[in-house]
């Protein structure tokens, strides 16, 4: 009997030791999973990230590219096993009021750690102050207007502002063409296009260029002949256009049909394959400053293009690339914060991001949460985007 009790006790000890070596956790879908931990693996950091994106309406191609870039990054990040991210996606339809409603819904969910989006600067200016007041990090991946990171301590962006992109494009274009006179056209009812105009006007004045005329249009406009007639009559050497791709492509197409052959310098909104689809050969001569050149020979870009095309059946654009990098930047901050449920710890870790190597290059935040990275200038030549040659 004594021997039996000793054998039974030994068996129970072995069984308890085996059970103690495993732990049960929950994945983002709510299903139970068992993970065997050792000294090197640690626990998977779980995080829910809210997304506000322009998914319906005239500019939905922006939101589609952004969400596809995010989902591709999410898939890769989760497969690596260090971080598991769940995306909660809301549609803003490109409208500030709807973006605010989506933002409030996400902020009210205590399980959501941070937000990505909205897509347009106008929307972002409406949502970001509330996010900052609620102490939840928000990052723009496509918002380029001046003043966005300055909204508050919880506000960031990884998109190059127009204040960097437009001057780079203008300086290279003027150097190559010897331009002296410029005409400007911009949308006067959108924060993004107005911000781009202000940068264009300020840069032209600083460069000593004569501004022959300033023309405005409104969102959704389809006929620009009146504005383009005035521009043509002033005989500029360049046209500076601050527009989203849907209006911008129509403007450049109508300009070419009216005999305006000079180069166009655009803001970030023009850096989309949609410009080529809408304007065709009329888009030749468009010059844009951007953080992303999709036809680059850089191995990181080549690999990203391959994976994106395999997943979605088409080439990515700048907005997909910026969103893809953004989620990786969030994942990097999550690992450094060591938690997926502490909003303040995550914000502090994100702010310390320095020389993060993304597909767009080395990325850092400055003291106000704005992007620090290099600008590439591209142009449309022979029906495709190519790197600008001086």
VEXBABA-96045 format. One record per residue (C-alpha): residue number from 0; x, y, z. Coordinates in Angstrom, 1 decimal, padded with zeros to 4 digits. Example, Ala and Ser with C-alpha at 12.3 -4.5 7.8 and 13.67 -1.06 7.14 Angstrom:
BEGIN
<0 <012.3 -004.5 007.8>>
<1 <013.7 -001.1 007.1>>
END
This chain:
BEGIN
<0 <000.0 000.0 000.0>>
<1 <002.8 002.3 000.9>>
<2 <004.6 001.6 -002.5>>
<3 <001.3 002.3 -004.3>>
<4 <000.9 005.7 -002.6>>
<5 <004.4 006.7 -003.5>>
<6 <003.9 005.7 -007.2>>
<7 <000.5 007.6 -007.3>>
<8 <002.1 010.8 -005.8>>
<9 <005.0 010.6 -008.3>>
<10 <002.5 010.3 -011.2>>
<11 <000.4 013.3 -009.9>>
<12 <003.6 015.4 -009.6>>
<13 <004.5 014.7 -013.2>>
<14 <001.0 015.5 -014.4>>
<15 <000.9 018.8 -012.6>>
<16 <004.3 019.8 -014.0>>
<17 <003.2 019.1 -017.5>>
<18 <000.0 021.1 -017.1>>
<19 <001.9 024.0 -015.6>>
<20 <004.1 024.3 -018.8>>
<21 <001.1 025.5 -020.9>>
<22 <-001.1 028.6 -020.8>>
<23 <-004.4 029.5 -022.4>>
<24 <-005.0 032.9 -024.2>>
<25 <-007.6 034.4 -026.5>>
<26 <-007.0 035.5 -030.1>>
<27 <-008.5 038.5 -031.8>>
<28 <-011.5 036.4 -033.0>>
<29 <-012.4 035.4 -029.5>>
<30 <-011.4 031.8 -029.9>>
<31 <-009.4 030.0 -027.2>>
<32 <-005.8 028.9 -028.2>>
<33 <-003.0 027.2 -026.3>>
<34 <000.5 028.5 -026.5>>
<35 <003.7 026.8 -025.2>>
<36 <005.9 029.4 -023.8>>
<37 <009.7 029.4 -023.3>>
<38 <012.3 031.9 -022.2>>
<39 <012.5 033.5 -025.7>>
<40 <009.0 033.6 -027.1>>
<41 <006.9 035.5 -024.5>>
<42 <003.2 036.3 -024.9>>
<43 <001.7 037.6 -028.1>>
<44 <000.6 041.2 -027.7>>
<45 <-003.1 041.6 -028.6>>
<46 <-004.4 044.9 -029.9>>
<47 <-007.5 046.3 -031.5>>
<48 <-006.9 049.3 -033.9>>
<49 <-009.7 051.4 -035.2>>
<50 <-009.7 052.6 -038.8>>
<51 <-011.6 055.5 -040.4>>
<52 <-011.4 055.3 -044.2>>
<53 <-013.0 056.9 -047.2>>
<54 <-014.7 053.8 -048.6>>
<55 <-017.7 055.1 -050.5>>
<56 <-018.2 058.2 -052.7>>
<57 <-016.1 060.0 -055.3>>
<58 <-012.7 059.4 -053.7>>
<59 <-013.3 055.9 -052.5>>
<60 <-010.1 054.7 -054.4>>
<61 <-008.1 056.4 -051.7>>
<62 <-009.9 054.5 -048.9>>
<63 <-009.8 051.2 -050.7>>
<64 <-006.0 051.5 -051.2>>
<65 <-005.5 052.4 -047.6>>
<66 <-007.6 049.6 -046.2>>
<67 <-006.0 047.1 -048.5>>
<68 <-002.5 048.2 -047.5>>
<69 <-003.5 047.9 -043.8>>
<70 <-005.0 044.4 -044.3>>
<71 <-001.9 043.2 -046.1>>
<72 <000.3 044.5 -043.3>>
<73 <-002.1 043.0 -040.7>>
<74 <-001.8 039.6 -042.3>>
<75 <002.0 039.6 -042.3>>
<76 <002.3 041.0 -038.8>>
<77 <-000.1 038.5 -037.3>>
<78 <001.7 035.6 -039.1>>
<79 <005.0 036.6 -037.4>>
<80 <003.5 035.9 -034.0>>
<81 <004.8 038.7 -031.8>>
<82 <001.8 040.9 -032.2>>
<83 <-001.8 040.1 -033.1>>
<84 <-003.8 043.1 -034.5>>
<85 <-007.5 043.2 -035.1>>
<86 <-008.7 046.0 -037.4>>
<87 <-012.1 047.7 -036.7>>
<88 <-012.9 049.6 -039.9>>
<89 <-015.5 052.4 -040.3>>
<90 <-016.5 054.2 -043.5>>
<91 <-016.3 058.1 -043.5>>
<92 <-017.5 058.5 -047.1>>
<93 <-015.1 061.5 -047.3>>
<94 <-017.4 063.6 -045.1>>
<95 <-016.2 065.3 -041.9>>
<96 <-019.5 064.7 -040.0>>
<97 <-019.6 061.0 -040.8>>
<98 <-015.9 060.7 -039.9>>
<99 <-016.6 062.3 -036.5>>
<100 <-019.4 059.8 -035.9>>
<101 <-017.1 056.9 -036.8>>
<102 <-014.4 058.3 -034.6>>
<103 <-016.7 058.7 -031.6>>
<104 <-017.9 055.1 -032.0>>
<105 <-014.3 053.9 -032.0>>
<106 <-013.2 056.1 -029.1>>
<107 <-016.1 054.9 -026.9>>
<108 <-014.9 051.3 -027.2>>
<109 <-012.3 050.9 -024.4>>
<110 <-010.9 047.8 -026.1>>
<111 <-009.6 049.9 -029.0>>
<112 <-006.0 051.0 -028.4>>
<113 <-005.5 053.5 -031.2>>
<114 <-006.9 054.8 -034.5>>
<115 <-005.6 055.1 -038.1>>
<116 <-007.3 057.7 -040.4>>
<117 <-009.5 059.5 -041.5>>
<118 <-008.3 059.7 -045.1>>
<119 <-008.8 063.4 -045.9>>
<120 <-007.3 066.4 -044.1>>
<121 <-010.7 068.0 -043.7>>
<122 <-012.0 064.9 -042.0>>
<123 <-008.9 064.6 -039.8>>
<124 <-009.1 068.1 -038.6>>
<125 <-012.6 067.3 -037.4>>
<126 <-011.8 064.0 -035.6>>
<127 <-008.2 064.4 -034.3>>
<128 <-009.1 067.1 -031.6>>
<129 <-011.6 064.7 -030.0>>
<130 <-009.1 061.8 -030.1>>
<131 <-006.6 064.0 -028.4>>
<132 <-009.1 065.0 -025.7>>
<133 <-009.9 061.3 -025.2>>
<134 <-006.3 060.3 -024.9>>
<135 <-006.3 057.9 -027.8>>
<136 <-003.5 057.9 -030.4>>
<137 <-004.6 058.8 -033.9>>
<138 <-002.4 058.7 -037.0>>
<139 <-003.0 059.9 -040.5>>
<140 <-001.6 057.9 -043.4>>
<141 <-002.7 060.3 -046.2>>
<142 <-003.2 063.7 -044.4>>
<143 <-000.8 066.2 -045.7>>
<144 <-002.2 069.7 -044.7>>
<145 <-000.1 072.0 -042.5>>
<146 <-000.9 071.9 -038.7>>
<147 <-002.1 068.3 -038.3>>
<148 <000.4 067.0 -035.8>>
<149 <000.2 070.2 -033.9>>
<150 <-003.4 069.4 -032.9>>
<151 <-002.3 067.5 -029.8>>
<152 <000.1 065.1 -028.1>>
<153 <-001.8 062.0 -029.3>>
<154 <-001.9 063.1 -033.0>>
<155 <000.7 061.8 -035.5>>
<156 <001.1 061.2 -039.2>>
<157 <003.4 059.1 -041.5>>
<158 <002.4 060.9 -044.7>>
<159 <004.8 063.6 -046.0>>
<160 <003.2 067.0 -045.7>>
<161 <002.6 069.2 -048.7>>
<162 <005.0 071.7 -047.1>>
<163 <007.8 069.2 -048.0>>
<164 <006.5 067.5 -051.1>>
<165 <005.3 070.5 -053.2>>
<166 <008.5 072.7 -052.8>>
<167 <010.7 069.7 -053.7>>
<168 <008.7 069.2 -056.9>>
<169 <008.5 073.0 -057.8>>
<170 <012.2 073.5 -057.2>>
<171 <013.3 070.6 -059.5>>
<172 <010.8 071.6 -062.2>>
<173 <011.8 075.3 -062.2>>
<174 <015.5 074.3 -062.4>>
<175 <014.9 072.0 -065.4>>
<176 <012.4 074.3 -067.3>>
<177 <013.7 077.7 -066.3>>
<178 <010.1 078.8 -065.6>>
<179 <009.4 082.4 -064.6>>
<180 <005.6 082.5 -064.5>>
<181 <003.1 080.2 -062.9>>
<182 <-000.7 080.0 -062.7>>
<183 <-002.4 078.3 -059.7>>
<184 <-005.7 076.3 -059.6>>
<185 <-007.0 074.7 -056.4>>
<186 <-010.2 073.6 -054.6>>
<187 <-011.3 076.2 -052.2>>
<188 <-013.7 074.1 -050.1>>
<189 <-011.3 071.4 -048.9>>
<190 <-008.6 071.6 -046.2>>
<191 <-006.2 069.4 -048.2>>
<192 <-006.4 071.4 -051.4>>
<193 <-006.4 074.7 -049.6>>
<194 <-003.3 073.7 -047.7>>
<195 <-001.6 072.7 -050.9>>
<196 <-002.5 076.0 -052.5>>
<197 <-001.0 077.9 -049.6>>
<198 <002.3 076.0 -049.9>>
<199 <002.3 076.6 -053.7>>
<200 <001.7 080.3 -053.3>>
<201 <004.3 080.7 -050.6>>
<202 <006.9 078.7 -052.4>>
<203 <006.3 080.6 -055.7>>
<204 <006.8 083.9 -053.9>>
<205 <010.0 082.7 -052.1>>
<206 <011.4 081.5 -055.5>>
<207 <010.6 084.9 -057.1>>
<208 <008.1 083.4 -059.6>>
<209 <005.4 085.6 -061.1>>
<210 <001.9 084.3 -060.3>>
<211 <-000.2 085.1 -063.4>>
<212 <-003.6 084.1 -062.0>>
<213 <-005.1 082.2 -059.1>>
<214 <-008.2 080.1 -060.0>>
<215 <-010.5 078.2 -057.7>>
<216 <-013.1 075.4 -058.1>>
<217 <-015.4 073.4 -055.8>>
<218 <-015.5 069.7 -054.9>>
<219 <-017.3 067.6 -057.5>>
<220 <-017.1 070.2 -060.2>>
<221 <-016.8 068.7 -063.7>>
<222 <-016.3 071.7 -066.1>>
<223 <-013.1 073.8 -065.6>>
<224 <-013.1 075.6 -069.0>>
<225 <-013.7 079.0 -067.5>>
<226 <-010.8 078.7 -065.1>>
<227 <-008.5 077.1 -067.7>>
<228 <-009.3 079.8 -070.3>>
<229 <-008.1 082.4 -067.8>>
<230 <-005.0 080.4 -067.1>>
<231 <-004.3 079.9 -070.8>>
<232 <-004.7 083.6 -071.5>>
<233 <-001.9 084.5 -069.0>>
<234 <000.6 082.3 -070.8>>
<235 <002.3 080.7 -067.8>>
<236 <005.4 078.5 -067.9>>
<237 <003.9 076.1 -065.3>>
<238 <000.5 075.3 -063.8>>
<239 <000.4 074.5 -060.1>>
<240 <-002.7 072.4 -059.2>>
<241 <-003.8 071.5 -055.7>>
<242 <-006.4 068.8 -056.3>>
<243 <-007.5 065.3 -055.4>>
<244 <-007.0 062.8 -058.2>>
<245 <-010.7 062.7 -059.3>>
<246 <-010.9 066.5 -060.0>>
<247 <-007.2 066.8 -060.8>>
<248 <-007.2 064.3 -063.6>>
<249 <-010.2 066.0 -065.3>>
<250 <-008.5 069.4 -065.0>>
<251 <-005.3 068.2 -066.7>>
<252 <-007.3 066.4 -069.4>>
<253 <-009.4 069.5 -070.2>>
<254 <-006.3 071.7 -070.1>>
<255 <-004.6 069.6 -072.7>>
<256 <-007.7 069.6 -074.9>>
<257 <-007.7 073.4 -074.7>>
<258 <-004.0 073.6 -075.9>>
<259 <-002.3 074.1 -072.5>>
<260 <000.9 072.1 -073.0>>
<261 <003.1 073.3 -070.1>>
<262 <004.0 071.0 -067.2>>
<263 <001.6 070.7 -064.3>>
<264 <003.0 070.5 -060.7>>
<265 <000.6 068.8 -058.3>>
<266 <000.3 067.9 -054.7>>
<267 <000.1 064.4 -053.2>>
<268 <-003.5 063.9 -054.3>>
<269 <-002.2 063.5 -057.9>>
<270 <000.1 060.6 -057.0>>
<271 <-002.4 057.8 -057.9>>
<272 <-002.8 055.4 -060.8>>
<273 <-006.3 056.8 -061.1>>
<274 <-004.9 059.9 -062.7>>
<275 <-003.6 057.8 -065.6>>
<276 <-006.9 055.9 -065.9>>
<277 <-009.0 059.1 -066.0>>
<278 <-006.7 061.4 -068.0>>
<279 <-004.7 058.9 -070.1>>
<280 <-002.0 060.5 -072.3>>
<281 <-003.1 064.0 -071.1>>
<282 <-001.5 063.3 -067.8>>
<283 <002.0 063.4 -069.4>>
<284 <003.9 066.3 -068.0>>
<285 <002.5 066.0 -064.5>>
<286 <005.1 066.3 -061.7>>
<287 <004.6 065.3 -058.1>>
<288 <006.6 065.2 -054.9>>
<289 <006.0 062.0 -053.0>>
<290 <007.5 059.6 -050.4>>
<291 <006.8 056.6 -052.8>>
<292 <007.8 055.7 -056.3>>
<293 <006.0 052.4 -057.2>>
<294 <008.3 051.5 -060.1>>
<295 <011.4 051.8 -058.1>>
<296 <014.0 049.0 -058.4>>
<297 <014.4 049.1 -054.6>>
<298 <014.0 045.4 -053.5>>
<299 <011.5 046.4 -050.7>>
<300 <009.2 048.1 -053.2>>
<301 <009.5 045.3 -055.7>>
<302 <008.6 042.7 -053.0>>
<303 <005.7 044.9 -051.7>>
<304 <004.3 045.3 -055.3>>
<305 <004.5 041.5 -055.8>>
<306 <002.7 040.7 -052.5>>
<307 <000.0 043.4 -053.1>>
<308 <-000.7 042.3 -056.6>>
<309 <-001.0 038.6 -055.5>>
<310 <-003.5 039.7 -052.8>>
<311 <-005.6 042.2 -054.7>>
<312 <-004.8 041.7 -058.4>>
<313 <-003.5 045.3 -059.1>>
<314 <-000.5 047.5 -058.3>>
<315 <-000.4 049.5 -055.1>>
<316 <-000.2 053.2 -054.9>>
<317 <001.3 055.7 -052.5>>
<318 <-001.7 055.5 -050.2>>
<319 <-001.6 051.7 -049.9>>
<320 <002.2 051.9 -049.2>>
<321 <001.8 054.6 -046.5>>
<322 <-001.0 052.6 -044.8>>
<323 <001.1 049.4 -045.0>>
<324 <004.0 051.2 -043.3>>
<325 <001.7 052.8 -040.7>>
<326 <000.5 049.5 -039.3>>
<327 <004.1 048.2 -039.1>>
<328 <005.0 051.4 -037.3>>
<329 <002.1 050.7 -034.9>>
<330 <003.3 047.1 -034.4>>
<331 <006.8 048.2 -033.7>>
<332 <005.5 050.7 -031.0>>
<333 <003.3 047.9 -029.6>>
<334 <006.3 045.6 -029.1>>
<335 <008.3 048.5 -027.4>>
<336 <005.3 049.4 -025.2>>
<337 <004.9 045.7 -024.2>>
<338 <001.1 045.9 -024.0>>
<339 <-001.9 046.3 -026.2>>
<340 <-004.3 047.8 -023.7>>
<341 <-002.5 050.8 -022.3>>
<342 <-003.2 053.9 -024.5>>
<343 <-000.7 056.1 -022.8>>
<344 <002.1 053.6 -022.9>>
<345 <001.4 053.0 -026.6>>
<346 <001.4 056.8 -027.4>>
<347 <004.8 057.3 -025.6>>
<348 <006.3 054.3 -027.4>>
<349 <005.1 055.6 -030.8>>
<350 <006.5 059.1 -030.1>>
<351 <009.9 057.6 -029.7>>
<352 <009.9 056.0 -033.2>>
<353 <013.3 056.7 -034.8>>
<354 <014.8 055.4 -038.1>>
<355 <012.1 052.8 -038.5>>
<356 <012.9 051.0 -041.8>>
<357 <009.7 050.8 -043.8>>
<358 <009.2 050.2 -047.5>>
<359 <009.1 054.0 -048.0>>
<360 <012.5 054.4 -046.3>>
<361 <013.8 055.4 -042.9>>
<362 <011.0 056.9 -040.8>>
<363 <011.1 059.0 -037.6>>
<364 <008.7 061.3 -035.7>>
<365 <009.8 064.8 -034.7>>
<366 <008.9 066.5 -031.5>>
<367 <005.3 067.3 -032.5>>
<368 <004.6 063.9 -034.1>>
<369 <005.2 064.9 -037.7>>
<370 <007.1 062.7 -040.2>>
<371 <010.8 062.9 -040.9>>
<372 <011.8 061.3 -044.1>>
<373 <013.0 062.0 -047.7>>
<374 <011.0 063.2 -050.6>>
<375 <011.1 061.7 -054.1>>
<376 <009.9 063.6 -057.2>>
<377 <008.2 061.7 -060.0>>
<378 <006.6 062.7 -063.3>>
<379 <004.3 061.1 -065.8>>
<380 <006.1 060.4 -069.0>>
<381 <004.9 058.2 -071.9>>
<382 <001.9 057.2 -069.9>>
<383 <003.6 056.1 -066.7>>
<384 <005.1 057.4 -063.5>>
<385 <008.9 057.7 -063.7>>
<386 <011.5 059.2 -061.5>>
<387 <012.1 062.9 -062.3>>
<388 <015.2 063.6 -064.3>>
<389 <016.8 067.1 -064.0>>
END
